Amino acid sequence: MERQTKNSVKPPIGTTDVAGLGLNALDTICIVPRLPEPNGKLRIRDLRVEPGGQVATALVTCTRLGLKARYIGSVGKDDAGRAQLESLWAEGLELDVREVEGASSQVAIILLEEGVGERTILWTRDPRLSYPVEQLRRECIINSRLLHLDGCDSVAALQAARWAREAQIPVVIDIDEVYDDSTHELLCLVDYLIAGSDFADDPCALADRYGCPVVGITRGAEGAVFVDHGRVVKSNAFQVPVADTTGAGDVFHGAFIYGLLQNWCMDDVVRFSHAVAAMKCMRIGARRGIPTLPEVREFLKQRGYTMAS
């Protein structure tokens, strides 16, 4: 496929496996021996700049695994925005992106504890990056097999979910906060709701409240629990040497989407997602450790599992 030109981020719309509307970010990762004390000073062991963001990273996971993906979102017309676009082009994503003059692209500063892998995230997002619903193109949504959202830009996300529902396209959401009143209406249009344990702890209650056929709560190293049309699916995370947990949830969601589009059973989808997320955690950065499909197959084989086909 011919590479898109850098001057055009709104190419003609063709069909794709997954379309995603949501966040992208540029992460500055500060590797430190420990978190600093109040009023203290601490020398940084290493400093890395890596691309990230919830939906953007999930879609990169999809492309690494062999799917075609379309990213819809906003960046500032600045160096950070250009770096983010370049990173997505390099992964083969189709882009429908607003470059906002005068706005600053979303960035994060991540304090990563060396040898532990746990991180503390400080982030900022210019409100001018909010995606205007009137600029959302229906064909970007309906010419896909699945829609992925993170709940940000909730008015545009709500419209995208409505179009997807009308076109009988399944909707997956990675939700970690209620942005505004429209978030609740949005969740009622979702087929697969995935949240962290900070958002909720009972997937059955979420399924009952919003009518979602499948709801999952991810719990990091403790695994995940899903409710699939009333059936409870519990899955343990894989134990690996952890370098960095940044982006692990986003990668889990991308792998989850891959499994759904293969029509696997929920047990296999969740196990596969845990495997891909675990492999990511073995390297620093939200995307650097995302594996390819053959690498995941080998990872599972070494642990006694055969990947679904």
N, C-alpha and C positions, 0 to 999 in steps of 0.2 A: 504494500500500500504506500502510495506516495506521501512523503512527509508534508505536513501542513506548513505553509509559509508563516514566518514570524509576524507578519503584518496582518494576518487574518486569524481571529480566534472564534469566528462564527462561520464555519464551513457549511456547505450544503448538507442536509440531514439525510442520512441513510439509516438502515437498520443496525441495531447493536444488541448485545446481550443484556447489558445493564446500563441504565442511566442513573446518575447520582446528582442530587442538588444539596449543597451544604458547604462545610468549612474546608479551607486549606490554610496552611500556616508555614512559616519558616521558623524552625527551632534552633536556638543557640544552646547547645548542651555543655554545661560546665561540670566537668568531672572533678569531684572533691572527695577528700578522705572521710569527711563527715559533714553533716549540716552545721552551719555556723551558729554560734551562740548569739543572743541579742547583744548588740554593741561590740561584737567581736570582729576579727579579721581572719580570713582564711585564704590560703593560696590555692589557686586553681591548678590541678594536675594536668589537665588537658582541656582544650576548647574545640568544639566541632559545630559546624552549621549544617543542619540536615533538614530536608523538607518533611512536612507532616500535615496534620489536619485530619479530622474524623472521616468525612466522606472521601476526600482525595486519597487518603492512605488505603481505605477499604477498596477503592477502585483500582489502585495500583496493585493490590493483592490479587484482584480478579484478573488483571492482565498478565501478571507473572504466572498465574495458573493456567492461562490459555484462553481466557474470555476476551471479548471486545467490550470496551467500556467508553462511556461518554460522561465527561464531567461538566457540570453547570455550576457556575459560581462567580465570585468577584475577587479581583485583586486591585491594589493600588497601582498607579502608574509610576512605579519606583523600582529600585534594584531588587528588593525582596519579592515583589510581584513578578518581575522578570525571571528571577531564579526559580520561583514556584512553577511558572509556565514552562520553563525549560525542563524542569524535572518531570513534568507530566508528559510533555512531548516525547522525551527520551524513553518513557515507558510505553509509548504507543497509544495513549489515550486520545480520543477525539474531544476537542474542547469547544464549549460554548460559554465563553468567559467575558465578563465586563471588566475592562481596565478603567478604573475610576480616577480621573484627573484630580490631583490635589489630595486624594485620600492615601493614608498609609496602609500598606498590606498588614494582615494579621501576623504577629510574631509572638514567640514564646521564649522565655528563658527557663531552662530546665536544670535544676541542681540534681546531679546524679551521684549517688554515694558509691564510690569505687568499691568493687568487691561484693557489694550487696545487691545492686541493680534496682533498688527502689529510688523513686524520683519525686521531686517537688516541682510543680509547674507554676510559673508566673506568666500570665499572658495578657494581651491587649488586642482589642478589635475596634477599628474605626467604625462608628455607626454609619458612615457613608458607604460602607461595603455592603450594607443590607441589599438583598436582591429584589428589585421592584417587580411586583407581580405582573405589571403591564408589559414588562420586557421578557417575561417567560414565554417560550415558544412551545405550543402544544405538541408540535411534531417531534420536538426533542424528547418528550415523555412517551408518547404513544408508539414511536418507532423503536421500541425496546422490549425485551422479554421480561424485565423486572425493573422496578424503581427503588432506589435506596435513598433514604433521607436521614438527617441527624436532628431535625426539629428546629434548627436555626432558620432565620428568615421565615418564620412560621406562616405568614400570609401566603407567600409564594409556595411554600411547601404544601400548604393546604390545597391550593389550586392544582398543584402537580398531582397530589393524591386523588383529587376528584377526577381529573382526566384519566389517571391510571385506572381507577375503579370503573369508570364508564367504558374503558377499553378492555376490561377484564385482565389487567396487568397486575401481578402481585406487588405489594408494597412491603418493604422491610424498613424498619426504623431503629436507629441507635439513639436512644433517648437518655439523657442524664439530668435534664432539668425541664421544668415547665416554664417556657419563655413568656407566654401570655395566655389570655383566655382561649385563643384559637388553637393552642396546643391540644386541649382536651377534644375539640372537634376533629383535629387531625388524627389523634390516636384511634378514633372510632372508624377511620378509613384504612387502617393498617392491618395487614394480614399476618405479619411476623414482627412482634414487638420484642426488642432486646434491650434490657436495662441493666445497669450495674446495681450492686447491693446498696449503694448510697441513695439510689432513687426509690427502690422498693425491695422488700424481702419476700413477698408472697406472690408468685406468678399466677396462682389461681385467682387471687383477688383482682389482679390487673386484667386477666382474661374476662372475668365476670363484669368488671366495670366498663371495659371498652369493647367487648365483643370480639376480641382478636382470637382467631383460631389457634395461633401458636404464640406463646409468651415465654421468654427466657430471662433468667436472672444470672448474670455472670459474677463470679466471686473470686476472680484472680487465681491464685495458687490453689484455692479450695475447690475449683471446678465450676460447674454450672448446674442449674436445674431448669428444665423446660416443661411446659405443659403443652402437649400436642393434641388438640381436639379432646381435651379432658384426660389424656394419658400422661402420667408423670415420667419424665426422662431425666435421670441423674447421671452426670458424667464427671469423672475426675480429670483434673489437669495432669499433663505429663510433667514429670520431674526432670528438669534439665539444669545445667549450670547457667545461672541468670547473669547476663551482663547489663541488661537494661530493659525495663518493662514498658518504656515509652511506646505508645502505639499498639500495644498488644491487643487491646480491645478492638481497635479499628481493624487490625489484621484478622482477628477472629471473625468479625462481621463480613469481611471480604471473602474469607474461606467458607463461611456459612452460605453466602450467596452462591458461590461456586457449587456447593453440594446440593442446594435447592434446584439449581438449573440442570443438575444431572439426574434429578428425580430420585435421589437416594432416600432411604427411610431416615427419620429424625435421629435415631441412635447413631447412624453412620455419619450424618451431617455434623452432629455435635462433636463426635470423636475426631473427625477430620479437622474441624475448626480448632479444637484444642491443640492438635499436632502442629498446624501451621503457626498458631500464635506462640507455641513453645519454641519453635525453631527461630522465630523472629527475636525472641527474648535472649538468644545466645549471642547477639551482636548489638552494638550501640547504635541508636538512631531508630526512628519510627519505621523506616522502610528498608534500611540496608540489609537486614537479615531475612526479609521476606523470601521464602523458598520458591523454587519451581515445582511443578507437579512430580517429575521423577524424583526429586529430592524428598518430597513428602512421602512418596511411595516407599522409598528406602528407609526413611525414619520409622514408619509404621511397621515395616517388615522386621526391622531389628528389634522391635518390641512385641512381636508376635501377632501383629494384625495384618490382614490383607485388605487393601483399599477397595472399597466398593467400586463396581464398574457399571 
